[in-house]
C-alpha cells in the first residue's frame, strides 16, 4: 500500500513511521533545525499529529487520512493567498497529505481558560472575513486541490446522497437516525433546496469555509487559524454555525443573546460595502441552517477510513442531520 492511501491502521507500522520521520528530519535540516528528542504522537481516525522537539522549539507534523487529505494543500494555498492569516507550513506533501509547521503558541482556549473576552472574537472574525474575501476569487483553484464542494447549489444533492448512505447515518442503529427522522429528512429535501436557492440568490461569492472555527483552532498570539481538515468551498457565512455555538457555550450565553448578534454583525461588516446589511443578516441565518449538512458531510469524510476508534464518533453524522430540526443559536 502506498503512502498516498495509508489508512490510520498503518500509522503504527515502523516502516511508515521511519519514512515520515525521515521526511520531517530532512525538511527541518534544510531549514537549519535538528530534532532533539522523541516525537509525541496523537492519533485520531482522521489524522495523526506529532509534536516534534527541535533545537529551535517544537514543530508539528500532521498526516491526514484519505477523507481529509486535501488539508495540507489547502493550508499551503491559504498561506499564499492570505499571508499571516494561517500558519505558514515549513513543508507540504499534498499527495501524502503531510504537513510540517512551526509551533504557534497557545490557542485561545488555552490562553483564556476561565476568562471572558468576547472582544477578541470580533477581531478573530474580522480577520477571518478578510481571509475569505481574499480566497473567494480563487475558489476554483481550491476545488481543484480537492477541497470539498459545499456551495449552496451543491448541498441539496449532497444531502440526498447522504441520506442514502445507511451506514453513515446509522439508520435505526444505536446513536443513529430513527426511521421517522430519516423519513422526515427526506420530506424536508424540497424545503432544504429552496433554502439553499434563497441563500445563493444573495450573490455572496463562495469561498473557503473552515467549518470548525472555535477557540481551540485559533492561535492566541496573532489569531491565525489552523486545523482546516473540515473545510470546504461553501457559502462563507456557514462558519457562524460552529463559531456562535462555541462562543455561546464558552461564555454561557443563551440562544439569541445580543452579544452573539454583535459578533455576527462584526463578521458581516466586511461584506456591507457590497450588500445590504438586512440581506446579509438573512443570508447568515440561512447559512447557519444549511451548514448543518456541511458538518454532517465533514464528519462522514473524517470517519471514512476503517479504524476501531471511529466508533467513538459515529453519532456525529446523524446528530448533525437531526440538528436541522432544532432552533439555531441566533
C-alpha positions as MATLAB code, in Angstrom:
seq = 'XXXXXXXXXXXXXXXXXXXXXXXXXXXXXXXXXXXXXXXXXXXXXXXXXXXXXXXXXXXXXXXXXXXXXXXXXXXXXXXXXXXXXXXXXXXXXXXXXXXXXXXXXXXXXXXXXXXXXXXXXXXXXXXXXXXXXXXXXXXXXXXXXXXXXXXXXXXXXXXXXXXXXXXXXXXXXXXXXXXXXXXXXXXXXXXXXXXXXXXXXXXXXXXXXXXXXXXXXXXXXXXXXXXXXXXXXXXXXXXXXXXXXXXXXXXXXXXXXXXXXXXXXXXXXXXXXXXXXXXXXXXXXXXXXXXXXXXXXXXXXXXXXXXXXXXXXXXXXXXXXXXXXXXXXX';
ca = [
       0.000    0.000    0.000;
       1.389    3.397   -0.969;
       1.756    6.390    1.334;
      -0.913    8.254   -0.656;
      -3.535    5.796    0.591;
      -2.175    4.830    4.009;
      -5.055    4.306    6.463;
      -4.804    5.125   10.165;
      -4.228    1.442   10.961;
      -0.823    1.666    9.234;
       0.358    4.735   11.143;
       1.768    2.364   13.771;
       3.797    0.499   11.122;
       7.520    1.120   11.836;
       8.222    1.456    8.104;
       5.635    4.217    7.783;
       6.982    5.957   10.890;
      10.543    5.784    9.567;
       9.550    7.330    6.222;
       7.591   10.092    7.913;
      10.370   10.772   10.423;
      12.962   10.969    7.622;
      10.725   13.403    5.734;
      10.341   15.615    8.811;
      14.043   15.463    9.679;
      15.061   16.279    6.110;
      12.915   19.402    5.900;
      13.997   20.547    9.347;
      17.656   20.070    8.401;
      17.132   22.103    5.238;
      15.832   24.907    7.480;
      18.805   24.573    9.843;
      16.850   22.724   12.550;
      17.670   19.483   14.354;
      15.326   17.035   16.109;
      16.353   16.771   19.766;
      14.117   14.025   21.156;
      11.331   11.544   20.503;
       8.144   12.727   18.850;
       4.936   12.895   20.896;
       2.038   11.365   18.916;
      -1.684   11.999   18.974;
      -3.848    9.782   16.783;
      -7.437   10.280   15.662;
      -9.359    8.411   12.941;
      -8.857   11.390   10.603;
      -5.242   12.371   11.356;
      -2.000   11.646   13.138;
      -0.139   14.551   14.764;
       3.412   14.540   16.100;
       4.879   17.186   18.346;
       8.495   17.249   17.200;
      11.062   18.741   19.625;
      13.879   20.660   17.916;
      16.759   22.928   18.860;
      14.553   25.865   17.809;
      11.412   24.881   19.702;
       8.675   22.406   18.796;
       7.366   21.757   15.302;
       4.186   19.905   14.369;
       3.842   17.145   11.799;
       0.340   16.211   10.648;
      -0.643   13.265    8.445;
      -4.225   13.264    7.189;
      -6.317   10.219    6.372;
      -7.974    9.802    2.978;
     -11.092   11.790    3.837;
      -9.173   14.931    4.865;
      -6.075   14.581    2.692;
      -6.668   17.917    0.970;
      -5.864   19.861    4.172;
      -2.092   20.368    3.698;
      -2.528   21.602    0.116;
      -5.308   23.930    1.262;
      -3.174   25.278    4.096;
      -0.299   25.949    1.723;
      -2.620   27.763   -0.685;
      -4.153   29.902    2.056;
      -0.711   30.858    3.347;
      -0.025   32.307   -0.117;
      -3.489   33.845   -0.648;
      -3.815   35.456    2.794;
      -0.362   35.747    4.392;
      -0.459   35.983    8.170;
      -3.971   34.534    8.489;
      -2.928   30.864    8.782;
       0.254   29.127    9.935;
       2.828   29.071    7.150;
       3.893   25.442    6.690;
       7.575   24.655    6.517;
       6.783   21.779    4.146;
       3.769   20.158    2.481;
       3.412   16.850    0.667;
      -0.033   17.145   -0.906;
      -0.083   13.620   -2.332;
       0.585   12.034    1.034;
      -1.464   14.547    2.997;
       1.516   15.582    5.145;
       2.373   18.995    6.573;
       5.115   20.321    8.849;
       4.504   23.538   10.771;
       6.295   25.630   13.398;
       4.707   25.951   16.813;
       2.297   28.866   17.094;
       1.997   29.051   20.857;
      -1.168   28.785   22.894;
      -4.659   28.613   21.459;
      -7.379   30.989   22.589;
      -8.816   28.150   24.668;
      -5.521   27.675   26.487;
      -4.692   31.356   26.849;
      -8.083   32.437   28.167;
      -9.088   29.343   30.129;
     -11.671   30.554   32.611;
     -11.518   34.097   31.228;
     -14.120   36.114   29.399;
     -13.109   38.311   26.471;
     -15.738   38.457   23.749;
     -13.931   41.359   22.081;
     -11.194   39.012   20.933;
     -13.767   37.137   18.864;
     -14.669   40.315   16.996;
     -11.022   40.616   15.964;
     -10.789   36.932   15.040;
     -13.913   37.046   12.888;
     -12.869   40.283   11.185;
      -9.544   38.734   10.205;
     -11.237   35.536    9.081;
     -13.650   37.508    6.885;
     -10.639   39.191    5.254;
      -9.183   35.753    4.503;
     -12.460   34.606    2.952;
     -12.726   37.699    0.770;
      -9.161   37.155   -0.445;
      -9.849   33.473   -1.165;
     -13.214   33.932   -2.937;
     -11.707   34.737   -6.382;
      -9.573   31.578   -6.027;
     -12.420   29.219   -5.101;
     -11.976   27.256   -8.329;
      -8.321   26.673   -7.527;
      -9.230   25.387   -4.070;
     -11.766   22.973   -5.540;
      -9.051   21.712   -7.900;
      -6.927   20.897   -4.835;
      -9.642   18.510   -3.679;
     -11.353   20.791   -1.191;
     -14.977   19.546   -0.983;
     -17.713   21.449   -2.818;
     -20.357   22.530   -0.307;
     -21.657   25.526   -2.232;
     -25.405   26.122   -1.791;
     -26.223   24.750   -5.223;
     -24.378   21.501   -4.415;
     -25.754   20.841   -0.940;
     -29.260   19.556   -1.802;
     -27.787   16.746   -3.879;
     -25.190   16.025   -1.220;
     -27.911   15.756    1.428;
     -29.971   13.376   -0.711;
     -26.905   11.223   -1.334;
     -26.015   11.240    2.365;
     -29.487   10.053    3.331;
     -28.945    7.073    1.023;
     -25.797    6.138    2.959;
     -27.357    3.878    5.580;
     -24.008    3.163    7.228;
     -23.121    6.856    7.673;
     -26.500    7.861    9.089;
     -26.695    4.617   11.107;
     -30.332    4.107   10.237;
     -32.126    2.562   13.225;
     -28.771    1.740   14.849;
     -27.633    2.935   18.297;
     -26.788    6.629   18.097;
     -28.178    6.852   14.568;
     -31.214    8.240   12.803;
     -34.562    6.689   13.580;
     -36.697    5.652   10.639;
     -39.061    8.502   11.476;
     -36.346   11.170   11.456;
     -34.882    9.696    8.280;
     -38.255    9.951    6.532;
     -38.735   13.465    7.887;
     -35.376   14.462    6.408;
     -36.374   13.041    3.024;
     -39.602   15.037    3.151;
     -37.522   18.107    4.041;
     -35.380   17.885    0.880;
     -37.514   20.272   -1.252;
     -37.575   22.885    1.505;
     -33.843   22.462    2.035;
     -33.244   23.013   -1.683;
     -35.413   26.122   -1.539;
     -33.379   27.497    1.369;
     -30.137   26.798   -0.472;
     -31.500   28.571   -3.547;
     -32.506   31.572   -1.477;
     -29.055   31.659    0.123;
     -27.346   31.582   -3.270;
     -29.602   34.346   -4.561;
     -27.939   36.993   -2.372;
     -24.857   36.792   -4.571;
     -22.258   36.446   -1.825;
     -19.422   34.560   -3.544;
     -18.397   31.145   -2.307;
     -15.092   30.920   -0.501;
     -13.216   28.689    1.864;
     -15.276   27.860    4.949;
     -13.347   26.499    7.945;
     -16.418   24.668    9.331;
     -14.871   24.089   12.776;
     -13.836   27.565   13.899;
     -13.752   27.555   17.697;
     -11.314   28.695   20.388;
      -9.257   25.522   20.102;
      -8.386   26.277   16.463;
      -7.254   29.900   16.841;
      -3.756   30.906   17.944;
      -3.912   33.438   20.775;
      -0.810   35.436   19.813;
      -1.822   36.506   16.308;
      -5.268   34.951   15.669;
      -4.068   32.704   12.881;
      -6.476   29.867   12.130;
      -5.398   26.243   11.923;
      -6.869   22.730   11.661;
      -8.556   23.058    8.246;
      -9.435   19.377    7.919;
     -13.205   20.041    7.932;
     -13.008   22.926    5.458;
     -14.927   23.201    2.212;
     -15.658   25.675   -0.547;
     -19.035   26.928    0.567;
     -21.085   29.960    1.476;
     -18.661   31.857    3.724;
     -21.271   32.674    6.378;
     -21.677   28.995    7.269;
     -18.768   29.404    9.669;
     -21.142   31.139   12.084;
     -22.816   27.826   12.930;
     -19.903   26.351   14.875;
     -18.402   29.659   15.967;
     -21.541   31.094   17.543;
     -22.445   27.742   19.111;
     -18.954   27.502   20.597;
     -18.957   31.081   21.881;
     -22.411   30.652   23.402;
     -21.245   27.511   25.181;
     -17.944   29.002   26.379;
     -19.480   32.210   27.685;
     -22.737   30.761   28.959;
     -24.861   32.827   26.577;
     -28.446   31.815   25.796;
     -29.712   31.481   22.243;
     -30.488   34.883   20.760;
     -28.246   36.775   23.183;
     -27.427   40.287   21.853;
     -23.705   39.561   22.283;
     -23.982   36.827   19.657;
     -25.754   39.215   17.291;
     -22.920   41.714   17.755;
     -20.352   39.071   16.834;
     -22.369   38.105   13.761;
     -22.610   41.744   12.679;
     -18.890   42.351   13.272;
     -18.166   39.439   10.956;
     -20.701   40.530    8.325;
     -19.343   44.086    8.285;
     -16.685   43.024    5.760;
     -19.441   42.492    3.169;
     -21.540   45.615    3.847;
     -19.895   47.612    1.073;
     -21.246   45.100   -1.428;
     -24.581   44.008    0.082;
     -27.454   45.380    2.126;
     -26.984   44.671    5.884;
     -30.505   43.268    6.228;
     -29.833   40.871    3.336;
     -26.574   39.828    4.960;
     -28.304   39.002    8.228;
     -30.927   36.937    6.396;
     -28.209   35.136    4.456;
     -26.337   34.432    7.680;
     -29.425   32.813    9.189;
     -29.902   30.616    6.141;
     -26.212   29.713    6.043;
     -26.244   28.650    9.685;
     -29.086   26.240    8.947;
     -27.800   24.670    5.726;
     -24.280   24.299    7.142;
     -25.590   21.610    9.491;
     -25.478   19.374    6.423;
     -21.916   20.522    5.761;
     -20.975   19.445    9.292;
     -22.526   16.013    8.738;
     -20.597   15.637    5.475;
     -17.351   16.694    7.148;
     -17.788   14.043    9.810;
     -18.519   11.384    7.190;
     -15.231   12.261    5.451;
     -13.339   12.222    8.731;
     -14.636    8.752    9.545;
     -14.365    7.315    6.042;
     -11.259    5.220    6.752;
     -11.788    1.983    8.715;
     -10.493    2.401   12.247;
     -11.734    0.915   15.529;
     -11.504    4.331   17.217;
     -14.088    5.847   14.906;
     -16.891    4.128   16.834;
     -16.497    6.876   19.425;
     -17.654    9.460   16.875;
     -20.216    7.677   14.710;
     -23.150    9.583   16.209;
     -21.799   12.846   14.761;
     -23.220   12.407   11.239;
     -26.806   11.582   12.274;
     -26.547   14.072   15.106;
     -25.840   16.991   12.794;
     -28.594   15.950   10.398;
     -31.108   15.874   13.254;
     -29.988   19.426   14.141;
     -31.796   20.625   11.015;
     -34.990   20.448   13.029;
     -33.586   22.213   16.088;
     -33.619   26.013   16.646;
     -30.425   27.913   15.849;
     -28.289   29.798   18.358;
     -29.068   33.038   16.528;
];
